[in-house]
Amino acid sequence: MFKLRHIFKPADAQQEREFERANVENKRGRYLETNPLARYERDLVYREKVDRIKAGIGEPNGLVLDIGGNTAGEATLLKQLGYDIIVGDINETALDISRERVEKFGLKAPGYVALDVHQLPFKDQSFSAVTVIEALHHFVNYDQALKEIHRVLKPGGKLFSLEPYALNPLRRASEVRDRLRATIEKSFYISQLTRLCQDAGFVNVNVASVPTGRSSWKLEEVPAYRRPITRLHAWLSVNAPSVFGTLRLEAKKAGTIAENGKPELAQLFCSPKNRNDLRRDADKKHWVEANGQHAFPELNGIPVLIAEDAIALK
Ligand SMILES: C[S@@+](CC[C@H](N)C(=O)[O-])C[C@H]1O[C@@H](n2cnc3c(N)ncnc32)[C@H](O)[C@@H]1O
């Protein structure tokens, strides 16, 4: 629904969450029909995207967190390829669709946690790599999000991201439409993304504009009247990436990775409200803070560790 008042008041994280929930719910049937492995084999542009993420994080080694993973297509593939990966998203409905799809196709499941990147429910130095694929530009506060990502990375840990490029005029036009729909769609300049990462404490920050086509699966989603412009956009991205490409971000947390075994995911959890330890109450299917002040719900076994959803116990 388009609303003019959103020109003056951009969406907040909760509105973004509601938009994303409705969006995936509409596409539930389509997601559940698609085996991510078959898509990886048939859809060359999608394969290139997943291979680019693999190249960005390197060989499987240590725990990876994918933030803003939506229905976890990429995380599911990386899991089949030997990565130990957790997927987090503010939209628990998307994670639940992924859980159902993985079961349906008999695939290995990534770990699932519903979370808000601005208050990550993980202890410091939990992950060897964090991926944020086409999601950073959906976050309300980049500074806070990047500081949280930096906090949960181990020293020497990698950040890898793919994000829209603000130089691209076609992209900028679609951002106006999305703002009126009360969803967050933005884009970055190379210098802006570099500075944001450096300000959050990252080192070896490298941002470059790379060519990307349009995945055949995504093209099918576009109404027929818009397909010619979508195809033109894809052609321009491949042939003139310095304006129409996608930004690839690689960065590191200073230091050297020291692996210290593979902890259970639950051992890494902390409360997004106050970083207290969490334990699972198996009877109530809740995650309860160590001081017993708040509990957090589950959706079909997926912890929903979002401060907004905290249940006050005292
Ligand atoms: C365009 S989708 C990207 C999906 C996937 N990574 C991909 O490449 O296809 C952006 C995702 O970011 C998630 N998101 C938006 N705000 C968030 C937040 N504050 N914390 C965590 N995830 C968020 C949305 O729910 C959505 O699933």
The ligand as an SDF file (V2000), in Angstrom:
LIG
                    3D

 27 29  0  0  0  0  0  0  0  0999 V2000
   16.2390   -8.2310    0.6060 C   0  0  0  0  0  0  0  0  0  0  0  0
   16.1900   -9.3280    1.9480 S   0  0  0  0  0  0  0  0  0  0  0  0
   17.7230  -10.1870    1.7070 C   0  0  0  0  0  0  0  0  0  0  0  0
   17.5210  -11.6440    1.6750 C   0  0  0  0  0  0  0  0  0  0  0  0
   18.7330  -12.5250    1.3850 C   0  0  0  0  0  0  0  0  0  0  0  0
   19.8910  -12.2080    2.1860 N   0  0  0  0  0  0  0  0  0  0  0  0
   19.0730  -12.4990   -0.0880 C   0  0  0  0  0  0  0  0  0  0  0  0
   20.1890  -12.1280   -0.4560 O   0  0  0  0  0  0  0  0  0  0  0  0
   18.2220  -12.8930   -0.8830 O   0  0  0  0  0  0  0  0  0  0  0  0
   16.5480   -8.3220    3.3810 C   0  0  0  0  0  0  0  0  0  0  0  0
   16.3090   -9.0740    4.6740 C   0  0  0  0  0  0  0  0  0  0  0  0
   16.7390   -8.2640    5.7740 O   0  0  0  0  0  0  0  0  0  0  0  0
   15.8700   -8.5330    6.8750 C   0  0  0  0  0  0  0  0  0  0  0  0
   15.9540   -7.4490    7.8770 N   0  0  0  0  0  0  0  0  0  0  0  0
   15.4600   -6.1830    7.7650 C   0  0  0  0  0  0  0  0  0  0  0  0
   15.7110   -5.4990    8.8960 N   0  0  0  0  0  0  0  0  0  0  0  0
   16.3780   -6.3370    9.7350 C   0  0  0  0  0  0  0  0  0  0  0  0
   16.9010   -6.2000   11.0540 C   0  0  0  0  0  0  0  0  0  0  0  0
   16.7680   -5.0580   11.7390 N   0  0  0  0  0  0  0  0  0  0  0  0
   17.5320   -7.2540   11.6100 N   0  0  0  0  0  0  0  0  0  0  0  0
   17.6530   -8.4370   10.9300 C   0  0  0  0  0  0  0  0  0  0  0  0
   17.1540   -8.6270    9.6790 N   0  0  0  0  0  0  0  0  0  0  0  0
   16.5310   -7.5910    9.0810 C   0  0  0  0  0  0  0  0  0  0  0  0
   14.4950   -8.6220    6.2050 C   0  0  0  0  0  0  0  0  0  0  0  0
   13.5340   -9.2670    7.0190 O   0  0  0  0  0  0  0  0  0  0  0  0
   14.8320   -9.4010    4.9200 C   0  0  0  0  0  0  0  0  0  0  0  0
   14.6700  -10.7800    5.0860 O   0  0  0  0  0  0  0  0  0  0  0  0
  1  2  1  0
  2  3  1  0
  2 10  1  0
  3  4  1  0
  4  5  1  0
  5  6  1  0
  5  7  1  0
  7  8  2  0
  7  9  1  0
 10 11  1  0
 11 12  1  0
 11 26  1  0
 12 13  1  0
 13 14  1  0
 13 24  1  0
 14 15  1  0
 14 23  1  0
 15 16  2  0
 16 17  1  0
 17 18  1  0
 17 23  2  0
 18 19  1  0
 18 20  2  0
 20 21  1  0
 21 22  2  0
 22 23  1  0
 24 25  1  0
 24 26  1  0
 26 27  1  0
M  CHG  2   2   1   9  -1
M  END
$$$$
